[in-house]
């Protein structure tokens, strides 16, 4: 009988290498929590898993965008409520200014208060959102209200950028200052209040001037309410889309488990069994490699 030492060692090394590769593969499956590691395992199933993974990555990005949109919409709603409060304050002051029994000092005091309201509204118009962007600015990054040398304000009117929240779906999370403060006829609430304030401070105001301002302020308040209602509808849509993505994530996870078939318990047991076989093979190889020809012939 001819015994080839090299063949013995080659066969043993090959067997242990195969068992080690199997152990490495199972270890990788456990660490990645995936049964299918390459397309060669099951090309159809692997492609489906890759498609689900891409969908998951896209939805993760959309989920982040929806969170941003929800934050901006909430901040817009809060700021619009503050704007409404200031407009109501301006209406109250204008109503007082329309009273014919006020003295010149009273009218100037009301005018000073109205000028303060204009400053408050301009500050609210220049609120920045959670991204550090002007809340009521346009895509050009212009602040909501820019004060001019003559004391008037130019309101941002450039189109507001949209946020992608799904395949082919976007949401506009805010509005421009020009839209928020619009009164009609190309005028805005800041200009209306500032004009009345200046007239009162100069002693040129009349009841008719104040009453006209009151009508404009009612229109301005209605505009803000309409904008706020529109943003509220968008916020509801954002909530719905967020819920849909959460449902899709659960469904996708179930689909991945059904396709991949990975099982923690089974994988750990497989690894333990493989390591036991490897250890036994190594032990057998060690004992056999120590035998002499005489030991073998006995």
Secondary structure, DSSP 8 states (H G I E B T S, - for coil): ----HHHHHHHHHHHHHHHHHHHHHHHHHHHHT-S--STTT-HHHHHHHHHHHHHHHHHHHHHHHHHHHHHHHHHHHHHHHHHHHHHHHHHHHHHHHT-TT--HHHHHHHHHHHHHHHHHHHHHHT-B-TTSSBTT--TT---SEEE-TTS-EEE--S----EEEETTEEE-----HHHHTEEETTEEHHHHHHHHHHHHHHT---HHHHHHHHHHHHHHHHHHHHHHHHHHHHHHHHHHHHHHHHHHHHHHHHHHHHHH---HHHHHHHHHHHHHHHHHHHHHHHHHHH--HHHHH-
